[in-house]
Amino acid sequence: MNKIVTTFILVSIVIGQDWGGQSGGFLRMGMTAKAVSMGGGFTAELDQSFPVFHNPAWSAFLAKRHFGSSYTNLTLDRRLAATSFAMALPPTAGIGLAWVYGGVNNIQGRYSTGMKSSKMQTGENALMITFAQRLVPWLAIGANFKILRYDLPITESDQLSGSGIGFDIGLLIKTGKNNTVGIMVQDISSNYQWDTNELYTQGGPYKEEFPTIYRVGSRYNNKGLIIVGDLGLITDHDSYSGVLPRVGVEYSFLDQYFFRGGYGNGRMAFGVGYEYGLFKPRDSHIDYAFSLDWVSQTAHTISYAFNF
């Protein structure tokens, strides 16, 4: 049994590194400290810092307005940041607006002679607009509309930009007071469209498509112990690419302190969280996560959420 589990994890790591290098990877790295520390398997779990990222249908079930921000410091001068706002739209709908950024700075530019020029940076941006509708008290469907842009420096003075749009669709089912089941289709028709005619004599238009991911997940809560997980089917341009499992646990202590651990997206992670009152009781959350992938690349993520 141990050999089967070990083989399954190793295969998922290899697959994860392969599809992680495809277009739009910054949207698949894990966005908040809570999600990262629990393996990212949040298809059926509410993330206070970014309620609609893992499943847009969550916005139809929100009881308060949620504002959140998150920052991840990665190796090799990489960084990932997100800001999110989501709220219910009475009586049965929900909306959200978010911005996600991933990029690299301190890229040393060089002239054709090999001498150093100024340092450059590259970045990817996604603006997400969310709408969800509760069909019955225990079932909701939602969608994210994403405006995408990638700025890539070519020389010190020239920059190439690609842009496009994409969609997510999510379904959320309340199977009990503390239990949920979620279904998510991520990056439907998401792409970057490039035009290199101005830079190269043999340039032209080019479309760079994101892999589409189909996920199903669940959440189980029992006396302060939360177990989350999902299973993703990865497709590359309508062809099967692989399967990735994600699983995580959270244990609460005194209803304010949280200890977390998980595996997902080819990395192990753990984290802590603290819930406190800023203006009203339990209206603020601060979370931290440390993650380590298969090539010993580390990441530190910190997130803040405010509910009002």
C-alpha positions in Angstrom: 0.0 0.0 0.0 2.8 2.4 0.9 4.5 1.7 -2.5 1.2 2.5 -4.3 0.8 5.8 -2.4 4.5 6.7 -3.1 4.2 5.9 -6.8 1.0 8.0 -7.0 2.7 11.0 -5.4 5.8 10.8 -7.6 3.7 10.5 -10.8 1.6 13.5 -9.7 4.8 15.5 -9.1 6.1 14.8 -12.5 2.8 15.7 -14.2 2.5 18.8 -12.0 5.9 20.1 -13.1 5.0 19.5 -16.7 1.7 21.4 -16.8 3.0 24.0 -14.3 5.3 25.3 -17.1 2.5 25.9 -19.5 0.8 29.2 -20.2 -1.0 30.9 -17.2 1.1 29.1 -14.6 0.7 32.0 -12.2 -3.0 31.2 -11.8 -2.2 27.6 -10.8 0.4 28.2 -8.1 -2.0 28.7 -5.2 -3.1 32.2 -4.3 -3.5 32.6 -0.5 -1.7 31.3 2.5 -4.6 29.2 3.8 -5.1 27.5 0.4 -1.4 26.9 -0.1 -0.8 25.4 3.3 -3.7 23.0 2.8 -2.5 21.8 -0.6 -4.8 24.1 -2.7 -7.7 21.6 -2.8 -10.3 24.3 -2.2 -12.9 23.5 -4.9 -15.4 23.0 -2.1 -13.8 25.1 0.7 -14.3 28.8 1.5 -11.2 30.9 1.3 -11.7 34.1 3.4 -8.9 35.9 1.5 -10.1 35.0 -2.0 -13.6 33.5 -1.9 -14.2 33.2 -5.6 -10.8 32.0 -6.9 -11.3 28.3 -6.3 -15.0 28.3 -7.0 -16.9 31.4 -8.1 -20.2 29.9 -6.9 -19.1 30.7 -3.3 -20.1 34.4 -3.7 -23.8 33.4 -3.8 -23.4 31.9 -0.2 -21.5 34.7 1.4 -23.1 36.3 4.5 -20.7 39.3 4.6 -18.5 41.4 2.3 -15.1 39.9 2.0 -11.9 41.9 1.2 -8.6 40.1 1.0 -5.0 40.5 -0.1 -2.1 38.0 -0.5 1.6 38.1 -1.3 3.9 35.2 -2.1 7.7 35.6 -2.1 9.3 33.0 -4.3 12.9 32.1 -5.2 14.6 33.5 -8.3 13.2 37.0 -7.7 9.6 35.8 -8.5 6.6 37.2 -6.7 2.8 36.6 -6.8 0.2 39.0 -5.4 -3.6 39.2 -5.4 -6.4 41.5 -4.1 -10.0 40.4 -3.9 -13.4 41.7 -3.0 -16.6 39.6 -3.0 -20.1 39.9 -1.6 -23.6 38.4 -1.8 -26.1 40.3 -4.0 -29.5 39.7 -2.2 -31.6 37.8 -2.4 -29.8 34.9 -4.2 -26.8 36.2 -6.2 -23.2 37.1 -5.6 -20.5 39.2 -7.2 -16.8 39.6 -7.0 -13.8 41.6 -8.4 -10.2 40.6 -8.1 -6.7 41.3 -9.5 -3.9 38.8 -9.7 -0.3 39.5 -10.6 2.7 37.2 -11.1 6.1 38.4 -12.2 9.9 38.4 -12.1 12.1 41.4 -11.5 15.9 42.1 -11.5 16.3 40.6 -15.0 19.7 41.8 -16.2 19.5 43.3 -19.6 22.5 43.2 -22.0 23.5 45.0 -25.2 24.4 43.1 -28.4 28.0 43.5 -27.3 27.4 41.6 -24.1 27.7 44.6 -21.8 25.1 45.1 -19.1 22.2 47.5 -19.6 19.5 48.3 -17.1 17.5 45.7 -15.2 14.1 44.7 -16.5 11.0 42.9 -15.3 8.2 40.8 -16.7 4.7 40.2 -15.4 1.3 38.6 -16.0 -1.9 40.1 -14.9 -5.5 38.8 -14.6 -8.6 40.9 -13.8 -11.4 38.7 -12.6 -15.1 39.6 -12.6 -17.4 37.1 -10.8 -21.1 36.5 -10.8 -23.0 33.6 -9.1 -26.6 32.6 -8.7 -28.1 30.4 -5.9 -30.6 28.2 -7.7 -32.0 26.6 -4.5 -30.9 27.1 -0.9 -28.3 24.4 -1.2 -27.0 24.8 -4.8 -25.3 27.6 -6.6 -23.5 28.1 -9.9 -21.0 30.8 -10.7 -18.6 32.1 -13.3 -15.4 34.1 -13.5 -14.7 36.2 -16.5 -10.9 36.9 -16.8 -9.1 39.6 -18.7 -5.5 38.5 -19.2 -2.3 40.3 -20.1 1.4 39.3 -20.3 4.1 41.9 -20.6 7.5 40.5 -21.8 10.6 42.7 -22.2 12.5 42.1 -25.4 15.2 44.8 -25.1 15.8 47.7 -22.8 13.4 49.8 -24.9 11.1 47.2 -26.5 8.4 45.2 -24.9 6.1 42.6 -26.3 2.6 42.2 -24.8 0.1 39.4 -25.2 -3.6 39.6 -24.1 -6.7 37.5 -24.0 -9.7 36.4 -22.1 -10.8 33.3 -20.3 -13.6 31.8 -18.1 -14.1 29.6 -15.0 -17.4 27.9 -14.2 -18.1 26.5 -10.7 -20.9 24.5 -9.0 -21.2 24.3 -5.2 -23.5 21.9 -3.3 -24.2 22.3 0.4 -24.5 18.6 1.5 -24.8 19.4 5.2 -24.3 22.1 7.8 -20.5 21.9 7.6 -20.0 19.8 4.5 -19.8 20.8 0.8 -19.1 19.4 -2.6 -17.7 21.5 -5.4 -17.2 21.2 -9.2 -14.9 23.6 -11.1 -13.8 24.0 -14.7 -10.8 26.4 -14.8 -9.5 28.4 -17.7 -12.1 27.7 -20.4 -10.7 29.2 -23.6 -8.1 31.2 -21.6 -5.2 32.4 -23.9 -2.7 35.0 -24.7 -2.7 36.4 -28.3 0.6 37.7 -29.5 1.6 39.8 -32.5 5.3 39.9 -33.3 5.2 41.7 -36.7 6.6 44.9 -35.3 9.7 43.2 -33.9 10.5 40.4 -36.4 10.5 40.3 -40.1 9.0 36.9 -40.1 6.7 37.6 -37.1 3.0 37.2 -37.0 0.0 36.5 -34.8 0.2 33.6 -32.4 -2.3 32.2 -29.8 -0.9 30.7 -26.6 -3.6 28.6 -24.9 -3.9 27.7 -21.2 -4.6 24.1 -20.2 -8.2 23.6 -19.0 -8.6 21.8 -15.7 -11.7 19.9 -14.5 -11.9 19.5 -10.7 -14.2 17.9 -8.2 -13.7 18.3 -4.5 -15.2 18.0 -1.0 -15.0 19.5 2.4 -15.5 17.7 5.8 -15.7 19.4 9.2 -15.9 17.6 12.5 -15.3 19.4 15.8 -12.7 21.8 14.6 -10.9 19.4 12.2 -11.4 20.3 8.6 -10.3 18.0 5.8 -10.4 19.3 2.2 -9.4 17.7 -1.1 -10.0 17.7 -4.8 -9.0 15.8 -7.9 -8.1 17.6 -11.1 -8.2 16.3 -14.7 -5.8 18.3 -16.8 -6.4 18.8 -20.5 -4.1 20.3 -23.0 -6.0 21.7 -26.1 -8.8 19.1 -25.6 -6.4 16.2 -25.1 -5.9 14.4 -21.8 -2.7 15.5 -20.0 -2.8 14.1 -16.4 -4.5 13.9 -13.0 -3.5 15.8 -10.0 -4.7 15.2 -6.4 -4.7 17.9 -3.7 -5.5 17.3 0.0 -5.1 19.3 3.2 -6.2 19.5 6.9 -6.8 22.2 9.4 -7.1 22.0 13.1 -8.5 25.0 15.1 -7.5 25.7 18.7 -9.6 28.0 20.9 -11.6 29.0 17.8 -8.9 31.6 17.0 -5.7 29.7 16.1 -5.3 27.4 13.1 -2.7 24.8 12.2 -2.6 23.5 8.7 -0.8 21.1 6.4 -1.3 19.6 2.9 0.0 18.4 -0.4 -0.9 19.6 -3.8 0.5 21.1 -7.1 3.7 19.1 -6.6 4.6 20.5 -3.2 4.3 20.0 0.5 3.2 22.9 2.7 2.2 23.8 6.2 0.9 27.0 7.8 -0.7 28.8 10.6 -3.6 31.3 11.0 -5.0 33.7 13.5 -8.6 35.1 13.6 -9.2 38.3 15.7 -11.5 41.3 16.0 -10.5 44.6 14.4 -13.7 46.5 14.6 -16.1 43.7 15.3 -15.5 40.2 16.8 -13.8 37.8 14.4 -13.8 40.2 11.4 -10.1 39.7 10.5 -7.9 36.8 9.5 -4.1 36.7 9.0 -2.5 33.6 7.6 1.0 32.4 6.8 2.2 29.4 4.7 5.5 27.8 3.9 5.8 25.5 0.9 8.5 23.4 -0.6 8.4 21.7 -4.1 10.3 18.7 -5.5 13.4 20.7 -6.5 13.7 22.4 -3.1 12.2 25.7 -4.3 10.7 27.4 -1.3 7.9 30.0 -1.0 6.5 32.1 1.8 2.9 33.3 1.5 1.1 35.8 3.8 -2.6 36.7 3.5 -5.0 39.1 5.2 -8.8 38.9 5.1 -11.3 41.4 6.4 -15.1 40.7 6.6 -17.7 43.4 7.1 
